[in-house]
Amino acid sequence: METLKFYLSEKQQHNGSLLYEWLLEEARRQGISGGSAFRAIAGYGRHGRLHEETFFELGGELPVIVEFVLETAQAERFIETLRPQGLKLFYVRQQAEAGEV
């Protein structure tokens, strides 16, 4: 099992949809059993500019993480289907242990 996380901005779009929604829909279409999108209250990226959730931060630039827990083969297939899309996405893959208690 792995976790696969994508880091993006809440306003990023792809094919007329919000990118986080498109990623979740594409993963669902590929049979990945679950995914979640989390909006941050603050963060900064490679440009070093801080984005915070305040009354004045209405530009849709808060960080979003889209996360999946899946099999290694599924992660590889998913990433490979994203490459031809021309997306500029930063992602992290990590080994994970998953279960129920």
C-alpha positions in Angstrom: 0.0 0.0 0.0 1.0 3.6 -0.6 -0.2 7.1 0.0 -0.2 9.3 -3.1 -0.5 13.0 -2.4 -0.8 15.9 -4.9 -0.1 19.5 -3.8 -1.8 22.2 -5.7 -3.6 25.5 -5.4 -7.4 25.6 -4.9 -7.9 27.7 -8.0 -5.9 25.5 -10.4 -8.0 24.1 -13.3 -7.8 21.4 -15.9 -10.2 21.0 -18.8 -12.6 23.6 -17.3 -12.8 21.9 -13.9 -11.1 22.6 -10.6 -8.0 20.4 -10.6 -8.7 18.8 -7.3 -12.2 17.8 -8.4 -10.8 16.5 -11.7 -8.1 14.4 -9.9 -10.8 12.8 -7.7 -13.1 12.1 -10.6 -10.3 10.6 -12.7 -9.2 8.4 -9.8 -12.8 7.2 -9.3 -13.1 6.5 -13.0 -9.9 4.4 -12.8 -11.4 2.3 -10.0 -9.3 3.8 -7.1 -11.5 3.1 -4.1 -11.2 6.4 -2.3 -9.6 9.8 -2.3 -9.9 13.1 -0.4 -9.1 16.8 -0.9 -8.0 18.9 2.0 -7.8 22.7 2.0 -5.1 24.2 4.1 -5.5 27.2 6.4 -2.0 28.4 5.5 1.0 27.5 3.4 3.7 28.5 1.0 5.3 27.0 -2.0 8.4 27.2 -4.1 8.0 31.0 -4.5 8.0 31.5 -0.7 4.9 33.6 -0.7 2.6 32.8 2.3 -1.1 32.2 1.7 -3.4 32.3 4.7 -7.1 31.8 5.2 -8.2 35.3 6.2 -11.1 37.5 5.2 -8.9 39.2 2.6 -7.6 35.9 1.0 -10.4 35.5 -1.4 -8.2 34.8 -4.5 -8.4 31.0 -4.2 -4.7 30.5 -3.7 -4.8 28.4 -0.6 -3.0 25.0 -0.8 -5.0 21.9 -1.4 -3.8 18.3 -0.9 -5.5 15.5 -2.8 -4.7 12.2 -1.2 -5.2 8.5 -2.0 -4.3 5.3 -0.3 -3.9 2.6 -2.9 -1.9 -0.3 -4.2 1.5 0.5 -5.8 0.4 -0.6 -9.2 -2.6 1.7 -9.0 -0.4 4.6 -8.1 1.9 4.0 -11.0 -1.0 3.7 -13.5 -2.6 6.9 -12.1 0.6 8.9 -12.4 1.2 7.6 -15.9 -2.3 8.7 -17.1 -1.6 12.2 -15.7 1.7 12.6 -17.6 0.2 13.1 -21.1 -2.3 15.7 -19.6 0.5 18.3 -19.5 -0.2 19.0 -15.8 2.5 20.6 -13.6 1.8 18.7 -10.3 4.0 18.1 -7.4 3.3 14.8 -5.7 4.7 12.5 -2.9 4.5 8.8 -2.8 5.1 6.9 0.5 4.8 3.4 1.7 1.8 3.0 4.0 0.2 0.4 6.2 -3.5 0.4 6.1 -6.1 -1.5 8.1 -9.1 -1.4 10.3 -9.3 -1.7 14.1 
